Amino acid sequence: MKKLSYTSTISNTKINGPSTADELEIPRDTPEEEVINSFTHGLAALASVFALWLILDKVDVADPKYIISAMLYGGSMIILFTCSTLLHIHTDDAYTKTFVILDHSAIYWLIAGTYTPMALLKIANQGGTELFIAIWIVAILGTIFKLIVADKYQWISVALYVGTGWVGILLLPEMMTAVGDGIYWIIAGGLFYTLGVPFYLWRSLRYNHAIWHIFVMAGAGCIFYGFYYYVF
């Protein structure tokens, strides 16, 4: 079997992964899979640090909008990939809930951080400012949601991630005018993120989470290329 079986001490029912003190139903991959899971996003975390350095080296550091955009975007990538790596490295049950909350909350932060450069630098006067405020409010509310429910209600969480991630399509014409061909890289990134979701949910597939990680890395890479050459 792909997932390790665990018996809940409270409900005495089988769940697909180790529990925490609050009895979270968290799937835990096999040790071999967790090595790959940790490696992929560990590599992505290092790449994100380099990506942020490249952006900061390029932008006008005297302009607060560029610094804020770079730090929120690059910082959100670093945080997400680091939290993901820590979750997969640690198998100690005592830390599971904390890392799950951080990892899943960081998805909201990455979505908001990714919209920030476009919203503030390219379409600020065309709905971008409102988008910036709205997307970060959603990120805060999403974090609160995760603090309350942690890993429960997976389908609701996935739907919120995907819906929030694509909300910018409402301003697609403005974005296309602002960044030209760069929009194709950004859309490609969104598609990679979205197309990886079925693998994330396909828990019976061996190495499904590593495949999901690769899709996330591809999505992040496409968007970075689009941002570096067309936004910053």
Residue pairs with C-beta under 8 A, 6 or more apart in sequence:
2 29
2 30
2 33
2 203
2 204
2 205
2 206
2 208
3 16
3 17
3 27
3 28
3 29
3 30
3 203
3 204
4 16
4 17
4 18
4 28
4 29
4 30
5 14
5 16
6 14
6 15
6 16
6 17
6 18
6 19
6 28
7 13
7 14
7 15
8 14
8 15
8 19
8 23
9 19
9 23
10 23
11 23
15 25
16 25
16 27
16 28
16 203
17 25
17 26
17 27
17 28
18 26
18 28
18 91
18 93
18 96
19 25
19 26
19 93
20 26
20 93
20 94
20 96
20 97
21 94
21 97
22 97
22 150
24 96
24 97
24 100
24 150
24 151
24 152
25 151
25 152
26 96
26 100
26 151
27 203
28 34
28 91
29 37
29 88
29 209
31 91
33 206
33 207
33 209
33 210
34 88
34 89
34 91
36 207
36 210
37 84
37 88
37 209
37 210
37 213
38 85
38 88
38 89
40 210
40 213
40 214
40 217
41 81
41 84
41 85
41 88
41 213
41 216
41 217
42 81
42 85
43 217
44 77
44 81
44 213
44 216
44 217
44 220
45 78
45 81
45 82
45 85
47 217
48 74
48 77
48 78
48 81
48 220
49 78
51 74
51 77
51 224
51 228
52 70
52 71
52 73
52 74
52 75
52 77
52 78
54 228
55 70
55 73
55 74
55 227
55 228
55 232
56 67
56 70
56 74
58 228
58 232
59 66
59 67
59 70
59 232
60 66
61 67
65 120
65 121
65 124
66 121
66 232
68 116
68 120
69 116
69 117
69 120
69 121
69 232
70 117
70 232
72 112
72 113
72 116
73 113
73 114
73 116
73 117
73 227
74 113
75 113
76 106
76 109
76 110
76 112
76 113
76 114
77 110
77 113
77 220
77 224
79 106
79 109
79 110
80 103
80 106
80 107
80 109
80 110
83 99
83 102
83 103
83 106
84 103
84 106
84 213
86 99
86 102
86 103
87 96
87 99
87 100
87 102
87 103
88 209
90 96
90 99
97 150
100 150
100 151
101 146
101 147
101 150
104 146
104 150
104 151
104 157
105 142
105 143
105 146
105 147
107 142
107 161
108 138
108 139
108 142
108 143
108 146
108 161
108 164
109 139
109 143
111 135
111 138
111 139
111 161
111 164
111 165
112 135
112 136
112 138
112 139
114 223
115 131
115 132
115 135
115 168
116 132
116 135
117 227
117 231
117 232
118 128
118 168
118 175
118 178
118 179
118 186
118 227
118 231
119 128
119 129
119 131
119 132
119 135
120 128
120 129
120 132
121 231
121 232
122 128
122 175
122 178
122 179
122 231
123 131
123 171
123 174
123 175
123 178
124 132
126 171
126 174
126 178
127 170
127 171
127 174
128 171
128 174
131 167
131 168
131 171
134 167
135 164
135 167
138 164
142 160
142 164
145 157
145 160
146 157
154 201
158 197
158 200
158 201
162 194
162 197
165 190
165 193
165 194
166 190
166 194
168 175
172 183
175 183
175 186
176 183
179 186
179 226
179 230
179 231
180 230
181 230
182 226
182 227
182 229
182 230
182 231
183 226
183 230
184 226
185 222
185 223
185 225
185 226
185 230
186 222
186 223
186 226
186 227
188 219
188 222
188 226
189 218
189 219
189 220
189 221
189 222
189 223
189 226
190 219
190 223
191 219
192 215
192 216
192 218
192 219
192 222
193 215
193 216
193 219
195 215
196 211
196 212
196 214
196 215
196 216
196 219
197 212
199 205
199 208
199 209
199 211
199 212
199 215
200 208
200 209
200 212
202 208
205 211
